[in-house]
Amino acid sequence: MSLSVIETLAAHRTQRAFTTQPVTDETFERIITAAQQMPTSQYLQAYSLVEVTDPAARAALAKITTMPTVGENGRLLVVLADQHRNAGLVPGAATKRALTEFDRFAGSIEDATLMTAAMVMVAESLGLGSVVLGSINNDTQAVIDLLHLPALTLPVFGLQLGYPTERPEKKPRLPLSAILFKDHYQEPATYQATLRQFDEQLHAYYQGRSSHARDEHLDHMTAEALHSAAKRRDFLKVVRRQGFLPELKN
């Protein structure tokens, strides 16, 4: 029996460790085909999925993501932005340029993102756990080489699905007053009290969780994100090498 969409989202936790119980082909395909019903920009369905089963390849992705569990249990997907397929449907330089300029490049990223989000929701509604791995782009070119990805494709996320070994505490989210505005954007200065209250809640979560407890605040996490971004400064170069954004000057 599956959970409702609201129940699934309310119960979401990122899961990084999975049992040896296999995810059957039937369940795996059910997750993917259900997720395919998500919206897709201009019906281009500009995404593809690569399931990684080879132990050596999984070990390589574990090293890239700095997450050893990626090389272990569960099923592992790499979600691609893919205009390679569409470019082959209508060959020609004009088509290739239209599909690779920023508008359609962004559309392919959106398609891959929506597909990933939907697979997470479907999998978790069926009792599985998931972890979305943006960290595959710690070394995008290495992932492209590992998976033999052609031009006009780009890895966007990794996604690992399986039966979780534990149920971690639920991480809090910003309250509506910090993300939902009426008619115009609200500067954070107008809801500082809300942010302070949320920071206290976040700090309590990190100090009280059962594993990897630490002294953490919202500004610390933002600063940590700046450091992780430094590892990905070649991303735009890789995007260009894959044939996207031809309108940019070299």
Residue frames relative to the residue before (quaternion, step in Angstrom):
aa qw qx qy qz dx dy dz
M 1.0000 0.0000 0.0000 0.0000 0.00 0.00 0.00
S 0.2720 -0.7883 0.5337 0.1402 3.57 -0.81 0.99
L 0.5058 -0.6355 0.5004 0.2999 3.53 -1.28 0.55
S 0.5567 -0.5673 0.4728 0.3805 3.56 -1.27 0.29
V 0.6779 -0.4739 0.3594 0.4320 3.58 -1.27 0.27
I 0.6803 0.4897 -0.2987 0.4563 3.59 0.85 -0.94
E 0.6500 0.5080 -0.3139 0.4699 3.59 0.96 -0.84
T 0.6457 0.5327 -0.3179 0.4453 3.57 0.99 -0.85
L 0.6932 0.4650 -0.2837 0.4719 3.57 0.83 -0.96
A 0.6430 0.5301 -0.3286 0.4445 3.58 0.99 -0.76
A 0.7293 0.4267 -0.2326 0.4816 3.57 1.10 -0.66
H 0.4166 0.7583 -0.4473 0.2266 3.61 1.24 -0.14
R 0.0790 0.7228 -0.6847 0.0494 3.49 -1.15 0.89
T 0.4434 -0.6401 0.5397 0.3200 3.58 -1.09 0.59
Q 0.1370 -0.7843 0.6035 0.0425 3.56 -0.85 1.04
R 0.1307 -0.8221 0.5513 0.0559 3.58 -0.78 0.98
A 0.7457 0.3133 -0.1933 0.5553 3.60 1.20 -0.32
F 0.0956 -0.8183 0.5667 -0.0109 3.53 -0.84 1.07
T 0.5293 -0.6232 0.4758 0.3243 3.54 -1.20 0.57
T 0.6198 -0.5436 0.4148 0.3851 3.54 -1.33 0.05
Q 0.4360 0.6888 -0.4763 0.3296 3.61 1.23 -0.05
P 0.3640 -0.7638 0.4822 0.2271 3.62 -0.60 1.04
V 0.3719 -0.6434 0.6120 0.2704 3.52 -1.28 0.53
T 0.3828 -0.7629 0.4677 0.2297 3.58 -0.42 1.17
D 0.6331 -0.5184 0.4071 0.4058 3.56 -1.23 0.41
E 0.6300 0.5464 -0.3373 0.4367 3.58 0.99 -0.82
T 0.6812 0.4684 -0.2894 0.4825 3.60 0.89 -0.90
F 0.6368 0.5441 -0.3169 0.4450 3.56 0.97 -0.90
E 0.6982 0.4559 -0.2714 0.4806 3.57 0.87 -0.94
R 0.6037 0.5516 -0.3544 0.4535 3.58 1.09 -0.63
I 0.6284 0.5335 -0.3248 0.4638 3.57 1.00 -0.82
I 0.7086 0.4755 -0.2687 0.4468 3.56 0.81 -1.03
T 0.6966 0.4739 -0.2957 0.4503 3.59 0.82 -0.93
A 0.6170 0.5170 -0.3521 0.4775 3.59 1.08 -0.60
A 0.6723 0.5092 -0.2969 0.4478 3.59 0.93 -0.89
Q 0.5760 0.6079 -0.3735 0.3990 3.59 1.15 -0.52
Q 0.6048 0.5748 -0.3612 0.4163 3.59 1.19 -0.31
M 0.4396 0.6853 -0.4675 0.3444 3.59 1.23 0.02
P 0.6256 -0.5287 0.3950 0.4160 3.61 -1.17 0.43
T 0.0811 -0.7749 0.6255 0.0413 3.54 -1.19 0.65
S 0.5174 -0.6825 0.4241 0.2942 3.57 -0.79 1.05
Q 0.8534 -0.0687 -0.0211 0.5163 3.56 -0.73 1.19
Y 0.5301 -0.6645 0.3765 0.3683 3.58 1.20 0.58
L 0.3591 0.7457 -0.4905 0.2727 3.57 1.09 0.65
Q 0.1880 -0.8088 0.5345 0.1576 3.60 1.23 -0.38
A 0.1775 0.8557 -0.4592 0.1594 3.51 1.03 0.99
Y 0.5495 0.5476 -0.4341 0.4580 3.54 0.70 1.17
S 0.0485 -0.7533 0.6516 0.0752 3.53 -1.32 0.33
L 0.2995 -0.7386 0.5809 0.1655 3.54 -1.30 0.40
V 0.1021 -0.7562 0.6423 0.0718 3.55 -1.05 0.80
E 0.2074 -0.7530 0.6085 0.1405 3.58 -0.67 1.06
V 0.2231 -0.7771 0.5800 0.0997 3.55 -0.83 1.04
T 0.0255 -0.8273 0.5595 -0.0437 3.56 -0.51 1.25
D 0.5663 0.6102 -0.3855 0.3980 3.59 1.16 -0.54
P 0.4803 -0.7036 0.4348 0.2918 3.63 -0.64 1.05
A 0.6495 0.5135 -0.3289 0.4542 3.60 0.99 -0.77
A 0.6529 0.5006 -0.3129 0.4745 3.58 1.00 -0.79
R 0.6434 0.5080 -0.3247 0.4717 3.58 1.00 -0.78
A 0.6314 0.5207 -0.3323 0.4689 3.58 1.03 -0.74
A 0.6357 0.5221 -0.3263 0.4657 3.59 1.03 -0.77
L 0.6677 0.4812 -0.2998 0.4825 3.60 0.98 -0.81
A 0.5924 0.5528 -0.3631 0.4600 3.58 1.09 -0.62
K 0.6612 0.4990 -0.3030 0.4711 3.57 1.00 -0.82
I 0.6500 0.5168 -0.3164 0.4585 3.59 0.96 -0.85
T 0.7374 0.4169 -0.2283 0.4799 3.57 0.91 -0.93
T 0.3344 -0.7528 0.4768 0.3069 3.58 1.35 -0.34
M 0.5841 0.5433 -0.3763 0.4712 3.58 1.16 0.63
P 0.3334 -0.7829 0.4876 0.1957 3.63 -0.18 1.22
T 0.6152 0.5796 -0.3549 0.3996 3.60 1.05 -0.69
V 0.5253 0.6261 -0.4159 0.3989 3.62 1.19 -0.36
G 0.7034 0.4611 -0.2652 0.4714 3.58 1.09 -0.63
E 0.6387 0.5729 -0.3072 0.4117 3.59 1.25 -0.08
N 0.8610 -0.1485 0.1117 0.4735 3.59 -0.75 -1.04
G 0.6556 0.5051 -0.3866 0.4069 3.53 -1.35 0.09
R 0.4869 -0.6235 0.5174 0.3263 3.55 -1.36 0.04
L 0.2149 -0.8047 0.5511 0.0511 3.52 -0.95 0.98
L 0.0691 -0.7883 0.6113 -0.0054 3.54 -0.82 1.10
V 0.1569 -0.6977 0.6776 0.1715 3.50 -1.32 0.43
V 0.2461 -0.7808 0.5655 0.1002 3.55 -0.70 1.17
L 0.1661 -0.8185 0.5483 0.0435 3.56 -0.71 1.14
A 0.3479 -0.5910 0.6694 0.2857 3.48 -1.36 0.44
D 0.0009 0.8453 -0.5279 0.0817 3.58 -0.61 1.11
Q 0.0325 0.7683 -0.6376 0.0455 3.54 -0.60 1.21
H 0.3967 0.7271 -0.4664 0.3104 3.58 1.29 0.06
R 0.6678 0.5016 -0.2983 0.4620 3.57 0.90 -0.94
N 0.6909 0.4853 -0.2897 0.4509 3.58 0.85 -0.95
A 0.6273 0.5402 -0.3405 0.4458 3.58 1.02 -0.73
G 0.6606 0.5088 -0.3077 0.4583 3.58 1.12 -0.60
L 0.5997 0.5834 -0.3599 0.4129 3.58 1.19 -0.46
V 0.7768 0.1155 -0.0529 0.6168 3.57 1.10 -0.74
P 0.1579 -0.8398 0.5104 0.0965 3.60 0.31 1.22
G 0.5005 0.6446 -0.4944 0.2992 3.53 -1.23 0.56
A 0.6222 -0.5854 0.3821 0.3523 3.52 -1.16 0.66
A 0.6453 0.5299 -0.3342 0.4371 3.59 0.98 -0.80
T 0.6427 0.5145 -0.3178 0.4703 3.58 1.00 -0.83
K 0.6605 0.5228 -0.3092 0.4414 3.55 0.86 -0.99
R 0.6685 0.4877 -0.3149 0.4648 3.58 0.92 -0.86
A 0.6581 0.5183 -0.3222 0.4410 3.59 0.89 -0.88
L 0.7054 0.4732 -0.2691 0.4540 3.59 0.97 -0.82
T 0.7479 0.4177 -0.2142 0.4693 3.58 1.17 -0.46
E 0.5055 0.6138 -0.4450 0.4120 3.59 1.24 -0.08
F 0.7652 -0.4475 0.2086 0.4131 3.53 -1.27 0.47
D 0.6348 0.5620 -0.3506 0.3978 3.61 0.87 -0.88
R 0.7507 0.3728 -0.2178 0.5001 3.61 0.77 -1.01
F 0.5599 0.5592 -0.3931 0.4684 3.58 1.18 -0.45
A 0.6583 0.4902 -0.3042 0.4836 3.57 0.93 -0.91
G 0.6266 0.5467 -0.3351 0.4429 3.58 1.03 -0.76
S 0.6626 0.4948 -0.3133 0.4670 3.59 1.00 -0.77
I 0.6164 0.5173 -0.3410 0.4859 3.59 1.09 -0.66
E 0.6385 0.5204 -0.3215 0.4670 3.59 1.00 -0.83
D 0.6462 0.5205 -0.3243 0.4543 3.60 0.91 -0.89
A 0.6725 0.4948 -0.2962 0.4639 3.58 0.90 -0.95
T 0.6544 0.5206 -0.3096 0.4525 3.57 1.03 -0.80
L 0.6656 0.4914 -0.3017 0.4738 3.58 0.91 -0.90
M 0.6356 0.5274 -0.3264 0.4596 3.58 1.00 -0.80
T 0.6516 0.5153 -0.3129 0.4604 3.57 0.95 -0.87
A 0.6590 0.5106 -0.3073 0.4589 3.57 0.89 -0.95
A 0.6645 0.5038 -0.3105 0.4563 3.57 0.94 -0.83
M 0.6427 0.5141 -0.3348 0.4588 3.61 0.95 -0.78
V 0.6070 0.5406 -0.3490 0.4664 3.58 1.04 -0.71
M 0.6944 0.4834 -0.2884 0.4484 3.58 0.80 -1.00
V 0.6690 0.4916 -0.3139 0.4606 3.59 0.88 -0.89
A 0.6572 0.5195 -0.3172 0.4446 3.58 0.87 -0.96
E 0.7070 0.4594 -0.2762 0.4613 3.56 0.84 -0.95
S 0.5995 0.5491 -0.3675 0.4518 3.60 1.11 -0.51
L 0.6976 0.4505 -0.2556 0.4950 3.58 1.23 -0.51
G 0.6415 -0.5669 0.3115 0.4125 3.56 1.28 0.20
L 0.5287 0.6019 -0.4242 0.4222 3.59 1.25 0.16
G 0.3413 -0.6866 0.5868 0.2604 3.54 -1.38 0.09
S 0.1473 -0.8014 0.5764 0.0623 3.57 -1.23 0.34
V 0.0541 -0.7414 0.6619 0.0962 3.48 -1.37 0.33
V 0.2719 -0.7405 0.5972 0.1453 3.55 -0.91 1.01
L 0.1953 -0.8252 0.5284 0.0411 3.55 -0.70 1.15
G 0.1193 -0.7854 0.6068 0.0263 3.55 -0.03 1.31
S 0.5706 0.6420 -0.3502 0.3737 3.53 1.27 -0.49
I 0.4640 0.6390 -0.4880 0.3718 3.63 1.15 0.05
N 0.6676 0.4844 -0.3088 0.4736 3.58 1.19 -0.40
N 0.3133 0.6961 -0.5509 0.3373 3.55 1.14 0.63
D 0.7737 0.0025 -0.0035 0.6335 3.58 1.19 -0.59
T 0.1720 -0.8436 0.5030 0.0758 3.54 0.37 1.30
Q 0.6600 0.5176 -0.3262 0.4360 3.57 0.90 -0.87
A 0.6285 0.5337 -0.3389 0.4531 3.58 1.01 -0.73
V 0.6419 0.5052 -0.3245 0.4769 3.60 1.03 -0.74
I 0.6232 0.5361 -0.3311 0.4633 3.59 0.99 -0.83
D 0.6811 0.4793 -0.2862 0.4737 3.58 0.89 -0.93
L 0.6520 0.5400 -0.3154 0.4289 3.58 0.93 -0.92
L 0.7764 0.3444 -0.1634 0.5018 3.57 0.93 -0.94
H 0.3928 -0.7433 0.4602 0.2854 3.61 1.31 0.10
L 0.1878 0.8190 -0.5191 0.1568 3.56 0.90 0.93
P 0.3974 -0.7277 0.5053 0.2392 3.61 -0.87 0.91
A 0.6893 -0.4149 0.3763 0.4595 3.54 -1.35 0.01
L 0.8077 0.2698 -0.2439 0.4640 3.54 -1.29 0.60
T 0.6253 0.4079 -0.3864 0.5416 3.53 1.16 0.73
L 0.0270 -0.7961 0.6045 -0.0103 3.55 -1.20 0.53
P 0.4058 -0.6919 0.5273 0.2802 3.63 -0.84 0.85
V 0.1829 -0.7910 0.5785 0.0789 3.57 -0.90 0.97
F 0.7975 -0.0453 0.0709 0.5974 3.59 0.84 -1.01
G 0.2700 -0.6294 0.6750 0.2745 3.44 -1.44 0.16
L 0.0716 -0.7791 0.6211 0.0468 3.58 -1.19 0.52
Q 0.0844 -0.7896 0.6078 0.0111 3.55 -0.70 1.13
L 0.0796 -0.8029 0.5906 -0.0161 3.54 -0.83 1.08
G 0.2886 0.7512 -0.5637 0.1864 3.56 -1.02 0.76
Y 0.6033 -0.5275 0.4397 0.4055 3.53 -1.34 -0.18
P 0.3846 -0.7833 0.4367 0.2188 3.60 -0.41 1.20
T 0.4730 -0.6791 0.4926 0.2693 3.54 -1.17 0.66
E 0.8005 0.0763 -0.0192 0.5942 3.59 1.18 -0.46
R 0.3542 -0.6996 0.5699 0.2457 3.56 -1.30 0.09
P 0.2070 -0.8126 0.5313 0.1208 3.60 -0.11 1.21
E 0.6442 -0.5056 0.3972 0.4142 3.54 -1.30 0.29
K 0.5089 -0.6539 0.4737 0.2983 3.56 -1.18 0.63
K 0.3485 -0.7412 0.5382 0.1988 3.57 -0.78 1.04
P 0.4610 -0.7068 0.4549 0.2846 3.62 -0.81 0.93
R 0.2642 -0.7343 0.6047 0.1593 3.55 -1.31 0.40
L 0.6405 -0.5233 0.3957 0.3992 3.55 -1.22 0.49
P 0.4887 -0.6519 0.4837 0.3198 3.62 -1.03 0.67
L 0.6902 -0.5012 0.3301 0.4043 3.55 -1.22 0.46
S 0.6434 0.5561 -0.3387 0.4025 3.59 0.94 -0.82
A 0.6750 0.4770 -0.2971 0.4780 3.60 1.23 -0.31
I 0.7816 0.3134 -0.1750 0.5102 3.60 1.21 -0.26
L 0.7207 0.3939 -0.2288 0.5226 3.60 1.23 -0.38
F 0.0230 -0.8189 0.5708 -0.0547 3.56 -0.48 1.24
K 0.3619 -0.7287 0.5466 0.1980 3.55 -1.24 0.50
D 0.8861 0.0131 -0.0631 0.4590 3.54 -0.80 1.18
H 0.8061 -0.0396 0.0212 0.5901 3.63 1.05 -0.55
Y 0.6369 -0.5480 0.3894 0.3774 3.55 -1.28 0.42
Q 0.2559 -0.7519 0.5894 0.1479 3.55 -1.07 0.80
E 0.4005 -0.7054 0.5315 0.2442 3.58 -0.80 0.99
P 0.5945 -0.6032 0.3912 0.3602 3.62 -0.98 0.77
A 0.5573 0.6180 -0.3960 0.3881 3.59 1.12 -0.52
T 0.6572 0.5254 -0.3138 0.4400 3.59 1.17 -0.52
Y 0.7795 0.2386 -0.1657 0.5550 3.62 1.20 -0.19
Q 0.1344 0.8313 -0.5229 0.1319 3.56 0.99 0.86
A 0.6238 0.5412 -0.3509 0.4415 3.59 1.00 -0.75
T 0.6295 0.5277 -0.3233 0.4699 3.58 1.05 -0.78
L 0.6697 0.4982 -0.3050 0.4586 3.59 0.91 -0.88
R 0.6347 0.5223 -0.3319 0.4628 3.59 1.02 -0.76
Q 0.6518 0.5124 -0.3093 0.4658 3.56 0.97 -0.88
F 0.6569 0.4955 -0.3115 0.4753 3.58 0.98 -0.82
D 0.6279 0.5394 -0.3406 0.4458 3.59 1.00 -0.77
E 0.6252 0.5224 -0.3308 0.4763 3.59 1.05 -0.72
Q 0.6477 0.5129 -0.3092 0.4710 3.57 0.99 -0.84
L 0.6592 0.5072 -0.3021 0.4657 3.58 0.96 -0.89
H 0.6420 0.5292 -0.3144 0.4571 3.56 0.98 -0.89
A 0.6573 0.5059 -0.3061 0.4673 3.58 0.98 -0.86
Y 0.6145 0.5463 -0.3429 0.4543 3.59 1.05 -0.77
Y 0.7104 0.4603 -0.2785 0.4537 3.60 0.76 -0.98
Q 0.6752 0.4871 -0.3102 0.4589 3.59 0.98 -0.71
G 0.7630 0.4114 -0.2038 0.4550 3.58 1.06 -0.72
R 0.5267 0.6554 -0.4375 0.3188 3.61 1.13 -0.17
S 0.6227 -0.6333 0.3443 0.3042 3.51 -1.15 0.77
S 0.7868 0.1542 -0.1109 0.5872 3.60 1.17 -0.39
H 0.8416 0.1261 -0.1331 0.5081 3.57 -1.16 0.75
A 0.1517 0.7919 -0.5693 0.1606 3.59 0.88 0.91
R 0.1107 0.7982 -0.5839 0.0980 3.57 -1.00 0.77
D 0.5413 -0.5922 0.4912 0.3392 3.52 -1.35 0.30
E 0.1367 0.8265 -0.5181 0.1724 3.58 -0.13 1.30
H 0.0443 -0.7729 0.6329 0.0151 3.54 -1.14 0.79
L 0.6929 -0.5037 0.3264 0.3996 3.54 -1.26 0.46
D 0.6758 0.4843 -0.3119 0.4599 3.60 0.89 -0.81
H 0.5894 0.5577 -0.3683 0.4539 3.61 1.12 -0.61
M 0.6743 0.5080 -0.3026 0.4423 3.57 0.91 -0.91
T 0.6189 0.5258 -0.3369 0.4764 3.56 1.09 -0.68
A 0.6527 0.5086 -0.3094 0.4686 3.57 0.96 -0.85
E 0.6359 0.5226 -0.3288 0.4630 3.60 1.01 -0.76
A 0.6294 0.5382 -0.3341 0.4502 3.58 1.04 -0.73
L 0.6049 0.5524 -0.3541 0.4512 3.58 1.09 -0.63
H 0.6525 0.5092 -0.3165 0.4635 3.57 1.02 -0.77
S 0.6648 0.5011 -0.3216 0.4510 3.60 0.91 -0.83
A 0.6069 0.5720 -0.3566 0.4212 3.58 1.10 -0.66
A 0.5849 0.6074 -0.3686 0.3914 3.58 1.10 -0.62
K 0.6364 0.5419 -0.3284 0.4399 3.60 1.12 -0.59
R 0.7408 0.4275 -0.2001 0.4778 3.57 1.23 -0.43
R 0.3111 0.8010 -0.4719 0.1972 3.57 1.17 0.44
D 0.6490 0.4994 -0.3257 0.4725 3.58 1.22 -0.25
F 0.3714 0.7704 -0.4682 0.2222 3.58 1.25 -0.02
L 0.6656 0.4997 -0.3189 0.4534 3.61 0.85 -0.88
K 0.6217 0.5334 -0.3446 0.4586 3.59 1.02 -0.73
V 0.6526 0.5018 -0.3124 0.4740 3.57 0.98 -0.83
V 0.6122 0.5488 -0.3402 0.4565 3.59 0.99 -0.82
R 0.6710 0.4876 -0.2933 0.4753 3.58 0.94 -0.89
R 0.6497 0.5184 -0.3246 0.4515 3.60 0.96 -0.81
Q 0.6662 0.4934 -0.2960 0.4744 3.58 1.14 -0.60
G 0.6294 -0.5986 0.3037 0.3917 3.57 1.30 0.13
F 0.5579 0.6104 -0.3928 0.4022 3.57 1.26 0.11
L 0.8331 0.2427 -0.1949 0.4572 3.54 -1.38 0.39
P 0.0843 0.8359 -0.5365 0.0798 3.60 0.76 1.00
E 0.5920 0.5988 -0.3668 0.3954 3.60 1.19 -0.40
L 0.5814 0.5720 -0.3839 0.4329 3.59 1.22 -0.28
K 0.4333 -0.6817 0.5205 0.2767 3.53 -1.03 0.76
N 0.5395 -0.6212 0.4614 0.3318 3.56 -1.11 0.65
